[in-house]
């Protein structure tokens, strides 16, 4: 019988986890109370206009160039023309200024390739102020 008691005593070893759980909760509560949260809104980089820029306002409307793309034709400010002529006129307009606003309007029946050609032309001329819309 003495042998059985020794085997049961060796087999039935217990590990008390209560102390480790208490320490884990104490560490958790310490870190929650000790951490100072970072205020995200104070670290945002927002570029606000200065008061001086409000005083100096330019009331001139932007130079707007309207290119309409039809199925087999293009218009520049309601003037019909071929793509080669459009390219020549846009090259001359780009020499005067690269800050011109270009509104590209695509009709529903126009081809995607025509839009890509106009966008490639604007990229080649380094015109970056573009807006593309579709119309019926």
N, C-alpha and C positions, 0 to 999 in steps of 0.2 A: 503494500500500500504506500509505502513511503516513496516508491518510484513513481507512482501515478501522480502524487501531489506535486512532485518536482516538474513533471512534464506539463501538467496543467498550469503551473505557475509560470513556466517559460513561454508557453503558447499564448496565454491570455494576457499579453502585455498591452497596456492602454496608453494612448498618447492624449494628454489633456490639451485641447486647442483653445480653451477659454481664455487663457492668458495671452496667446498670440492674437486672437480676435480683438481683445481689449486694446492691445498695443496698436493694432492696425487702425481701429476707430479713433484712437487718440491722435495718431499721426495724421489721419485724414482731417479731423477737425482742426488740428493745428495749421495745416496747410491752407485750409479754406479760410481761416481767420487771418492768416498772415499774408496772403497774397493780395496785392492791391491791383484791381483790374485796370487795364489801360483804357482810357477814354478815346475811342476810335474817332469820334467827331472832331476832337481838338487836333488830331494829327492829319486830317485830310488837307490836301493841297488844293485850294480853290482859288482860281484867278478871278478876282473881282475887279471890275473897272474902277479906275481911280476917278476922283471928282473932276480932275482936269479934263478927262476924256468926255465927260458929259457936257462941258461948256463948249468944246470945239466939236460941233457936229456939222457934217457935210450933208446938205440937203439935196445934192445932185443925185438923180437916180442912177443906178448902175448901168453900164453899157450892156444892153441885152441883145444877144444875137439869137434869133429863133430859127432853128433848122427843123423842117418838117420832112419826114421820110414817108413817101408813098410807095406803092407797089413797085413801080419802075421809074420813079422820079424823086427829085429832091427840091425843096424850096428854101431859100435863104431870105428871111424877113418877107415872106409872101412873094418872092421873085423866083419863078421856076428856072431851074438850070440843071445841067448834067453834072455828074460827080467830078469830072476833071475841072470844070469851071468853078464848082464849089470849093475844090481844093485850092485853086489859084486865089480866089477871093479870101478864103480863110487864111492863107499864107500872108496876104497883104494886111489883113486885119490883125493878125498876130504880131506883125512888126510894130504896130502902133501901141500895143499893150497886151500883156499876158493876163491881166486881171479882169478881163471881160467875162461877163456871165453868159454862158451858152446854154440855152434851153433846147434840148433835142426831143422832139415830139414824134413818136412812132404811131402810124396808123395801124389798125388791126390787120389790114391786108399786106403790110410791109413785111419784107423778109428779114430774118435775123442777120444775115450777112451784110445787109445795108447798114444796120446799126453798128455792127462790128467795124465796118469800113470807116464810118464817121468817127467812132471812138478812137480807132487807130490814128486817124488823121489828127485829131485833137491831141493825142499823146505825142505824136511826132512834132507837132508845133508847140508842145509844152504848155498847152492850155489846160488848166486844172479845175477851174470853177465851172463844173458841168452839172447839169440836172437832166435826167432822162424821165420822160413821162410817156404814157400811152394814151391815145385818144381814139374815139370811134370814127 
